[in-house]
Amino acid sequence: MANITKRTSASGEVSYLIRVSLGYDITGKQIVKSMTWRPEAGMNPKQITKEVNKAATLFEASFEKREINRRAKFKEVADEWLDLMEKTQEIKISTLERMKGCRERTYEILGNLYIDNITYSQLQKFIVSLSAKGVNQHTGEGLSQKSQKHYLTFISDVMTYAIRCGLITDNPCRNVITVKTEKKDKEIYSTEEIVELLEDLNENAPMNYHVFFHLLIFYGLRKGEALGLEWKDIDFDNQTLSINRTSNYRNHRTGTYTGTPKTKSSRRILKISADTVRLLQLYQFEEHEQMVNCGDQWQDTDRLFIKWNGEPMHPNTPYTWLERFCEARELAFKGLHAFRHAYATTAITSNQIDIKTISAVLGHSETSTTLNIYAHEVAAANARAVDVVGDIYNELLGKKKG
């Protein structure tokens, strides 16, 4: 078991020495590994105790079932690291699932290589190969720069773990670079397409899909955020909606799972309109009737969007349903995230809402994120603002001359 010792420096700085005994070497000398952990500013004693114990557990676990100076292959170390992350919940479930999705291609090239033999050159060639045409079997294209970074992060995290385990002394991922790829234009619904779709949804869609797409269109929610909503997140009296979780799907092995919002700022409370409140109340009444009809088979998950028996709706279901709905009515179909883009574009180009408010509604961690994603829309809105001010001044100047 790890030993934790509190230390205070002459300047009053507090740190904790974590020591782990790994037995004895062939000479009888005890093998001890240690690390120093420092609390973040503002932590209270309870938080410090929790976090230092967590750090000690992670540090000790990294040495389990390992012999000093043992050689190991990349796949072995990676699987061990993924298992540790799953047990400790050190990283978000969605991030862990994304890492697992990187295994197949990575293991094909690096899996059977001894981790201490893997070089910078090999890693750089692997990352470059991911950008080659045909890598993505669905599109026939190479992987985007963002996807390449996901692979590089996965490999780098495994290498960092290997350092902690004493298998290597340096991380060869340090200077690996990704290949820049052409960014695809965002698919955005026009105002006319949104209105046409809304009219058709209002008249022909079942209540659950009517409500689901209403929330995406009017409040710019991410698909996972909407699917993660529970009735306790709706405050009918104060007309607010809270984003506290997401509902996601990775593959048939993982299935549907509940995750946390994308960033801390993605946890947010949104003001909703009276029309939205009335729509949600009607939907809640309809769902109650569904529960009564289901009887003993009902699963009480409190989710808004569910299967016939109350279980959470499969995250792919809304996409498939809307695609078929639009095809049957010859309406434009641009995917679900296009509604979020449409919300942001409409809000920005209206010149009636400041960018900070728009960023908060979208749940972006920084205003700069909104500015980067919607740079073109912001530029267009700024140009119109300049024209408006110029027209005002020119009109005043004209009146003065007259």
C-alpha positions as CSV (number, residue, x, y, z in Angstrom):
1,M,0.0,0.0,0.0
2,A,1.3,3.5,-0.9
3,N,2.6,5.6,2.0
4,I,1.7,9.3,2.0
5,T,3.8,11.9,3.9
6,K,2.8,15.5,4.3
7,R,5.7,18.0,3.9
8,T,5.9,21.7,4.5
9,S,8.7,23.8,3.1
10,A,10.5,26.7,4.8
11,S,8.3,29.0,2.7
12,G,5.1,27.3,4.0
13,E,4.4,25.4,0.7
14,V,2.6,22.1,1.4
15,S,3.3,19.0,-0.7
16,Y,2.8,15.2,-0.2
17,L,5.4,12.5,-0.8
18,I,3.9,9.3,-2.1
19,R,6.1,6.2,-1.8
20,V,5.4,2.7,-3.1
21,S,7.4,-0.4,-2.2
22,L,8.0,-2.8,-5.0
23,G,9.7,-5.5,-3.0
24,Y,13.4,-6.2,-3.0
25,D,16.1,-6.7,-5.7
26,I,18.5,-9.6,-5.9
27,T,20.9,-7.9,-3.4
28,G,18.1,-7.6,-0.8
29,K,17.8,-3.9,-1.3
30,Q,14.2,-2.6,-1.0
31,I,12.9,-1.1,-4.3
32,V,10.9,2.1,-3.7
33,K,9.3,4.4,-6.2
34,S,8.2,7.9,-5.1
35,M,6.5,11.0,-6.5
36,T,5.5,14.4,-5.1
37,W,1.9,15.6,-5.3
38,R,1.0,19.3,-4.7
39,P,-2.6,20.5,-4.1
40,E,-4.0,23.1,-6.3
41,A,-4.6,26.6,-4.8
42,G,-8.0,26.9,-3.1
43,M,-8.5,23.3,-2.2
44,N,-10.0,22.6,1.2
45,P,-8.7,19.8,3.5
46,K,-11.4,17.3,2.3
47,Q,-10.6,17.9,-1.3
48,I,-6.9,17.5,-0.7
49,T,-7.4,14.2,1.2
50,K,-9.5,12.9,-1.7
51,E,-7.2,13.9,-4.4
52,V,-3.9,12.9,-2.8
53,N,-5.4,9.4,-2.1
54,K,-6.5,9.2,-5.7
55,A,-3.0,10.1,-6.9
56,A,-1.5,7.5,-4.6
57,T,-3.9,4.8,-5.9
58,L,-3.1,5.7,-9.5
59,F,0.7,5.7,-8.8
60,E,0.6,2.4,-7.0
61,A,-1.7,0.8,-9.7
62,S,0.8,1.7,-12.4
63,F,3.3,-0.8,-10.9
64,E,0.9,-3.7,-10.3
65,K,2.0,-7.0,-11.8
66,R,5.2,-5.5,-13.2
67,E,8.7,-6.5,-12.8
68,I,11.4,-3.8,-12.8
69,N,13.1,-3.4,-16.2
70,R,10.6,-5.8,-17.9
71,R,10.1,-5.3,-21.6
72,A,6.5,-5.0,-22.9
73,K,4.8,-4.6,-26.2
74,F,2.7,-1.5,-27.0
75,K,-0.6,-3.4,-27.1
76,E,0.0,-4.9,-23.7
77,V,0.8,-1.6,-22.1
78,A,-2.1,0.2,-23.9
79,D,-4.7,-2.4,-22.8
80,E,-3.4,-2.1,-19.2
81,W,-3.6,1.7,-19.3
82,L,-7.1,1.6,-20.7
83,D,-8.2,-0.8,-18.1
84,L,-6.8,1.4,-15.4
85,M,-8.5,4.5,-16.8
86,E,-11.8,2.6,-16.8
87,K,-11.4,1.5,-13.2
88,T,-10.3,4.9,-11.8
89,Q,-12.6,7.0,-14.1
90,E,-9.6,9.4,-14.4
91,I,-10.9,10.4,-17.9
92,K,-14.4,11.0,-19.2
93,I,-16.3,8.0,-20.5
94,S,-16.6,9.6,-23.9
95,T,-12.9,10.2,-24.1
96,L,-12.2,6.7,-23.0
97,E,-14.4,5.3,-25.7
98,R,-12.8,7.5,-28.3
99,M,-9.4,6.2,-27.2
100,K,-10.7,2.6,-27.5
101,G,-11.8,3.5,-31.0
102,C,-8.1,4.2,-31.9
103,R,-6.9,0.8,-31.0
104,E,-7.5,-1.2,-34.2
105,R,-5.4,1.0,-36.6
106,T,-2.8,1.7,-33.9
107,Y,-2.4,-2.0,-32.9
108,E,-2.1,-3.0,-36.5
109,I,1.1,-1.0,-36.9
110,L,2.5,-0.6,-33.3
111,G,0.8,-3.3,-31.3
112,N,3.5,-6.0,-31.4
113,L,6.4,-3.6,-31.2
114,Y,8.3,-3.5,-27.9
115,I,7.4,-0.1,-26.4
116,D,11.0,0.8,-25.7
117,N,11.9,0.3,-29.3
118,I,9.3,2.6,-30.8
119,T,10.9,5.7,-32.3
120,Y,9.8,9.2,-33.2
121,S,10.2,8.3,-36.9
122,Q,7.9,5.3,-36.7
123,L,5.2,7.4,-34.9
124,Q,5.5,10.3,-37.4
125,K,5.1,7.9,-40.3
126,F,2.1,6.3,-38.7
127,I,0.4,9.7,-38.1
128,V,1.1,10.8,-41.7
129,S,-0.3,7.5,-43.0
130,L,-3.7,8.3,-41.3
131,S,-4.2,11.2,-43.7
132,A,-3.8,9.1,-46.9
133,K,-6.8,8.6,-49.1
134,G,-8.8,5.5,-48.4
135,V,-8.1,5.3,-44.7
136,N,-11.7,6.2,-43.9
137,Q,-13.7,3.3,-45.5
138,H,-17.0,5.3,-45.4
139,T,-15.8,8.4,-47.2
140,G,-12.8,7.2,-49.1
141,E,-10.8,10.1,-47.7
142,G,-8.0,10.3,-45.1
143,L,-8.6,11.1,-41.5
144,S,-9.0,14.8,-40.5
145,Q,-6.3,16.6,-38.6
146,K,-8.6,16.4,-35.5
147,S,-8.9,12.6,-35.8
148,Q,-5.1,12.3,-36.3
149,K,-4.7,14.3,-33.0
150,H,-6.9,11.8,-31.3
151,Y,-4.6,8.9,-32.3
152,L,-1.6,10.9,-31.3
153,T,-3.1,11.7,-27.9
154,F,-3.9,8.0,-27.3
155,I,-0.4,6.9,-28.1
156,S,1.2,9.7,-26.1
157,D,-0.9,8.9,-23.0
158,V,0.1,5.2,-23.3
159,M,3.8,6.3,-23.5
160,T,3.4,8.6,-20.5
161,Y,2.0,5.6,-18.6
162,A,5.0,3.5,-19.7
163,I,7.3,6.1,-18.3
164,R,5.5,5.9,-14.9
165,C,5.9,2.1,-15.1
166,G,9.7,2.4,-15.6
167,L,9.5,0.8,-19.1
168,I,10.8,3.8,-21.0
169,T,12.5,7.1,-20.0
170,D,11.2,9.5,-22.7
171,N,8.0,10.0,-24.7
172,P,8.8,9.8,-28.5
173,C,5.4,11.5,-29.3
174,R,6.7,14.8,-28.1
175,N,7.6,16.4,-31.5
176,V,5.2,14.4,-33.7
177,I,3.1,16.6,-35.9
178,T,-0.2,16.0,-37.7
179,V,-1.1,16.6,-41.3
180,K,-3.2,19.7,-42.1
181,T,-6.4,18.7,-44.0
182,E,-8.9,20.8,-45.8
183,K,-11.8,21.9,-43.6
184,K,-15.2,21.0,-45.0
185,D,-17.8,23.8,-45.0
186,K,-20.4,23.4,-42.3
187,E,-23.8,22.1,-43.4
188,I,-26.3,24.8,-42.3
189,Y,-30.0,24.9,-42.8
190,S,-31.2,28.2,-44.3
191,T,-34.0,30.1,-42.5
192,E,-36.5,29.0,-45.1
193,E,-35.5,25.3,-44.7
194,I,-35.8,25.6,-41.0
195,V,-39.3,27.1,-41.2
196,E,-40.4,24.5,-43.7
197,L,-39.1,21.7,-41.6
198,L,-40.7,23.1,-38.4
199,E,-44.1,23.4,-40.1
200,D,-43.9,19.8,-41.2
201,L,-42.7,18.5,-37.8
202,N,-45.5,20.4,-36.1
203,E,-48.1,18.8,-38.3
204,N,-46.8,15.3,-38.9
205,A,-44.2,14.3,-36.4
206,P,-44.9,12.2,-33.2
207,M,-44.7,14.3,-30.1
208,N,-41.3,12.9,-29.0
209,Y,-39.6,13.9,-32.2
210,H,-41.5,17.2,-32.4
211,V,-40.1,18.1,-28.9
212,F,-36.6,16.8,-29.7
213,F,-36.1,18.8,-32.8
214,H,-37.7,21.8,-31.3
215,L,-35.0,21.9,-28.6
216,L,-32.2,21.5,-31.2
217,I,-33.6,24.2,-33.4
218,F,-34.6,26.8,-30.8
219,Y,-31.8,26.3,-28.3
220,G,-28.9,25.0,-30.2
221,L,-28.5,21.8,-28.1
222,R,-26.1,19.1,-29.1
223,K,-27.8,15.8,-29.9
224,G,-26.3,14.0,-26.9
225,E,-27.3,16.9,-24.6
226,A,-30.9,16.6,-25.7
227,L,-31.0,12.8,-25.3
228,G,-29.5,13.1,-21.8
229,L,-32.3,15.4,-20.5
230,E,-34.3,14.2,-17.6
231,W,-37.6,15.6,-16.3
232,K,-35.9,16.9,-13.2
233,D,-33.8,19.1,-15.5
234,I,-37.0,21.1,-16.4
235,D,-38.1,23.8,-14.1
236,F,-41.6,24.6,-15.4
237,D,-42.2,27.4,-12.8
238,N,-39.1,29.4,-13.6
239,Q,-39.0,28.3,-17.3
240,T,-35.5,26.9,-17.3
241,L,-33.8,23.9,-18.7
242,S,-30.5,22.5,-17.3
243,I,-27.9,20.6,-19.2
244,N,-26.2,18.1,-16.8
245,R,-25.4,15.0,-18.8
246,T,-25.2,13.5,-22.3
247,S,-26.4,10.2,-23.8
248,N,-23.9,8.6,-26.2
249,Y,-23.3,5.5,-28.3
250,R,-19.9,4.2,-29.3
251,N,-20.4,0.7,-30.7
252,H,-22.3,-2.5,-30.1
253,R,-20.0,-3.6,-27.4
254,T,-20.3,-0.4,-25.4
255,G,-23.9,0.3,-26.3
256,T,-25.7,3.4,-25.0
257,Y,-24.0,5.1,-22.0
258,T,-24.4,8.3,-20.0
259,G,-21.6,10.8,-20.1
260,T,-20.8,14.3,-18.8
261,P,-21.2,17.4,-21.0
262,K,-18.3,18.3,-23.3
263,T,-16.8,20.9,-21.1
264,K,-17.5,22.6,-17.7
265,S,-19.2,25.4,-19.6
266,S,-21.4,22.9,-21.3
267,R,-23.1,22.4,-18.0
268,R,-25.6,25.3,-18.2
269,I,-29.1,26.6,-17.5
270,L,-31.1,27.9,-20.4
271,K,-34.2,30.1,-20.2
272,I,-37.0,28.6,-22.3
273,S,-40.0,30.3,-23.8
274,A,-43.6,29.9,-22.7
275,D,-44.3,28.0,-25.9
276,T,-41.6,25.5,-25.1
277,V,-42.9,25.1,-21.6
278,R,-46.4,24.3,-22.9
279,L,-45.0,21.8,-25.5
280,L,-43.0,20.0,-22.7
281,Q,-46.0,19.8,-20.5
282,L,-48.0,18.2,-23.3
283,Y,-45.2,15.8,-23.9
284,Q,-44.9,14.9,-20.2
285,F,-48.6,14.1,-20.1
286,E,-48.3,11.9,-23.2
287,E,-45.3,10.1,-21.7
288,H,-47.2,9.5,-18.5
289,E,-49.9,7.8,-20.5
290,Q,-47.3,5.7,-22.2
291,M,-46.0,4.6,-18.8
292,V,-49.5,3.6,-17.6
293,N,-50.1,1.6,-20.8
294,C,-46.7,-0.1,-20.4
295,G,-47.5,-1.4,-16.9
296,D,-44.9,-3.6,-15.2
297,Q,-42.5,-3.4,-18.2
298,W,-41.9,0.3,-17.7
299,Q,-38.3,1.3,-16.8
300,D,-38.3,4.5,-14.8
301,T,-35.2,6.4,-16.1
302,D,-36.7,9.9,-15.9
303,R,-35.4,10.6,-19.5
304,L,-37.4,12.7,-21.8
305,F,-36.5,10.8,-24.9
306,I,-37.2,7.1,-24.5
307,K,-38.0,3.7,-26.1
308,W,-41.4,2.2,-25.7
309,N,-40.7,0.9,-22.2
310,G,-39.0,4.0,-20.7
311,E,-35.4,3.0,-21.5
312,P,-33.2,5.8,-23.0
313,M,-33.6,6.3,-26.7
314,H,-30.8,4.9,-28.8
315,P,-28.6,7.9,-29.8
316,N,-28.7,7.1,-33.5
317,T,-32.5,6.9,-33.6
318,P,-33.3,10.6,-34.1
319,Y,-30.8,10.9,-37.0
320,T,-32.3,7.9,-38.8
321,W,-35.9,9.0,-38.1
322,L,-35.3,12.5,-39.5
323,E,-33.5,11.3,-42.6
324,R,-36.4,9.1,-43.5
325,F,-38.9,11.9,-42.6
326,C,-37.2,14.4,-44.8
327,E,-36.8,11.9,-47.7
328,A,-40.5,11.0,-47.6
329,R,-41.5,14.7,-47.8
330,E,-38.7,15.9,-50.1
331,L,-37.2,18.2,-47.4
332,A,-33.6,19.2,-47.0
333,F,-31.7,16.8,-44.7
334,K,-28.3,18.0,-43.4
335,G,-27.8,16.0,-40.2
336,L,-28.6,17.0,-36.6
337,H,-25.6,19.1,-35.8
338,A,-26.7,21.4,-38.7
339,F,-29.5,22.7,-36.4
340,R,-26.9,23.9,-33.9
341,H,-25.0,25.7,-36.6
342,A,-28.2,27.2,-37.8
343,Y,-29.0,28.5,-34.3
344,A,-25.5,30.0,-34.0
345,T,-25.6,31.6,-37.4
346,T,-29.0,33.1,-36.9
347,A,-28.1,34.5,-33.5
348,I,-24.8,36.0,-34.8
349,T,-26.1,37.5,-38.0
350,S,-29.1,39.0,-36.3
351,N,-26.8,41.6,-34.7
352,Q,-29.2,41.6,-31.7
353,I,-27.3,39.2,-29.4
354,D,-23.7,39.7,-28.1
355,I,-21.2,37.0,-28.9
356,K,-20.6,36.3,-25.1
357,T,-24.3,35.4,-24.6
358,I,-24.3,33.3,-27.8
359,S,-21.2,31.4,-26.6
360,A,-22.8,30.8,-23.1
361,V,-26.0,29.4,-24.7
362,L,-24.0,27.1,-26.9
363,G,-22.0,25.9,-23.9
364,H,-18.6,26.8,-25.4
365,S,-15.7,27.0,-22.9
366,E,-14.4,30.3,-24.3
367,T,-15.9,33.0,-26.4
368,S,-12.9,32.5,-28.7
369,T,-14.3,29.0,-29.5
370,T,-17.4,30.6,-30.9
371,L,-15.5,33.2,-32.8
372,N,-13.2,30.5,-34.4
373,I,-16.0,28.2,-35.4
374,Y,-18.2,30.9,-36.8
375,A,-15.5,33.3,-38.0
376,H,-17.3,33.8,-41.4
377,E,-20.7,34.6,-39.8
378,V,-19.1,37.0,-37.3
379,A,-17.2,38.8,-40.1
380,A,-20.5,39.2,-42.0
381,A,-22.3,40.5,-38.9
382,N,-19.4,43.0,-38.3
383,A,-19.6,44.2,-41.8
384,R,-23.3,44.9,-41.6
385,A,-22.8,46.6,-38.2
386,V,-20.2,48.9,-39.9
387,D,-22.6,49.6,-42.8
388,V,-25.4,50.5,-40.3
389,V,-23.2,52.9,-38.4
390,G,-21.9,54.5,-41.6
391,D,-25.4,55.0,-42.9
392,I,-26.5,56.7,-39.7
393,Y,-23.5,59.1,-39.8
394,N,-24.0,59.8,-43.6
395,E,-27.7,60.4,-43.0
396,L,-26.9,62.9,-40.2
397,L,-24.3,64.6,-42.3
398,G,-26.7,64.9,-45.2
399,K,-29.3,66.5,-42.9
400,K,-26.8,69.0,-41.6
401,K,-25.8,70.0,-45.1
402,G,-29.4,70.5,-46.1
